[in-house]
């Protein structure tokens, strides 16, 4: 467990450095920088700050961090971290109207795999520790309803590849 905690700390420090660098680039590239949060994640206690900055009149780049601080849910681990970068092309103008995009991400996790049984979420008596990479595409719509407020609705599709070990709840390797 100590090894996984050190991975999380190192990964979070790297993510923080990348976000700070992205903020620095955003200030030098354009005054049109958006700092965003995912409302759905916030409601369940998952941290998800995002920074999106203008590259051109039709394109933006977004860096985001997703971090679940939950050590466990009903005794099952649910801790994970994701660092994602996304390029978006807006057909009208940046942060306005329909857009398409592509993204890549790195993740680390220590979490149980829930399953759906009789329309209820049931946790297995196993969990996984590992890391992975993701890549995907997205289609969305950005609606600016005030000078500094916007709503972003999107649908994405992606591929994830992970390296991990499975463990029983007694912490024995269970591949």
PENORFEN-V848597 format. One record per pair of residues at least 4 apart in sequence whose ideal C-beta (glycine too) atoms are under 7 Angstrom apart, sorted by the first residue. I is the first residue (numbers start at 1). J is the second residue. Records with the same first field share a line. If there is no record, write none. Layout:
BEGIN
I: J ; J
END
This chain:
BEGIN
1: 5
2: 6
3: 7
4: 8 ; 110 ; 129
5: 9
6: 10
7: 11 ; 108
8: 12 ; 81 ; 108
9: 13
10: 14
11: 15 ; 81 ; 108
12: 16 ; 67 ; 81
13: 17
14: 18
15: 19 ; 65 ; 83
16: 20
17: 21
18: 22 ; 63 ; 83
19: 23 ; 51 ; 63 ; 65
20: 24
21: 25
22: 26 ; 51 ; 63
23: 27 ; 51
24: 28
25: 29 ; 53
26: 30 ; 33 ; 51 ; 53
27: 33
29: 53 ; 54 ; 55
30: 53 ; 54
32: 53 ; 54 ; 94
33: 51 ; 53
34: 52 ; 95
35: 51
36: 50 ; 52
37: 42 ; 48 ; 49
38: 42 ; 48
39: 43
41: 46 ; 48 ; 66
45: 70
46: 66 ; 68
47: 67 ; 69
48: 64 ; 65 ; 66
49: 64 ; 65
50: 62 ; 64
51: 62 ; 63
52: 60 ; 62
53: 60 ; 61
54: 60 ; 94
55: 59 ; 60 ; 61
57: 93 ; 94
58: 89 ; 90 ; 93 ; 94
59: 87 ; 88 ; 89 ; 90 ; 94
60: 88 ; 94 ; 95
61: 85 ; 87
62: 85 ; 86 ; 88
63: 85
64: 84
65: 83
66: 81 ; 82
67: 81
68: 78 ; 79 ; 80
69: 79
70: 78 ; 79
71: 77 ; 79
72: 76 ; 77 ; 78
73: 78
74: 123
76: 112 ; 123 ; 127
77: 110 ; 111 ; 112 ; 127
78: 111 ; 112
79: 110 ; 111
80: 107 ; 108 ; 109 ; 111
81: 107 ; 108
82: 105 ; 107
83: 105 ; 106
84: 103 ; 105
85: 103 ; 104
86: 101 ; 103 ; 138
87: 101 ; 102
88: 99 ; 101
89: 99 ; 100 ; 101
90: 94 ; 95 ; 96 ; 97 ; 99
91: 97 ; 98 ; 99
92: 96 ; 97
95: 142 ; 144 ; 150
96: 142 ; 144
97: 141 ; 142
98: 141
99: 140 ; 142
100: 139
101: 137 ; 138
102: 137
103: 135 ; 136 ; 138
104: 134 ; 135
105: 133 ; 134
106: 133
107: 131 ; 132 ; 134
108: 131
109: 128 ; 130
110: 127 ; 129
111: 127 ; 128
112: 123 ; 124 ; 126 ; 127
113: 124 ; 126 ; 128
114: 121 ; 122 ; 123
115: 122 ; 124
116: 121
117: 122
125: 168 ; 169
126: 166 ; 167 ; 168 ; 169 ; 174
127: 167
128: 164 ; 165 ; 166
129: 164 ; 165 ; 167
130: 162 ; 163 ; 164 ; 165
131: 162 ; 163
132: 160 ; 161 ; 162 ; 163
133: 161
134: 158 ; 159 ; 160
135: 158 ; 159
136: 156 ; 157 ; 158 ; 159
137: 156 ; 157
138: 154 ; 156
139: 154 ; 155
140: 152 ; 153 ; 154
141: 153
142: 150 ; 152
143: 150 ; 151
144: 150
145: 149 ; 150 ; 151
165: 173 ; 175
166: 174 ; 175
167: 171 ; 172 ; 173 ; 174
168: 172 ; 174
END
